[in-house]
Amino acid sequence: MIKFLLWCILFVMCWPLALLALVLYPIVWLLLIPFRIVGIAVGGVLELVSGIIFLPARLLRAI
């Protein structure tokens, strides 16, 4: 909702820029999908590594 309100303000202040933003937003969103996928994969790998590193401490704490 806030994005829509900001776009409305931009449309009132500078309508060509608002229309350009409206057209380019989906294209930029599609271009950024691979970076999101890489971010998710890197986050998963870091969680796996931290889980492996802290596993002995968890096992000792459970005993």
Secondary structure by P-SEA (a helix, b strand, c coil): caaaaaaaaaaaacaaaaaaaaaaaaaaaaaaaaaaaaaaaaaaaaaaaaaaaaaaaaaaaac
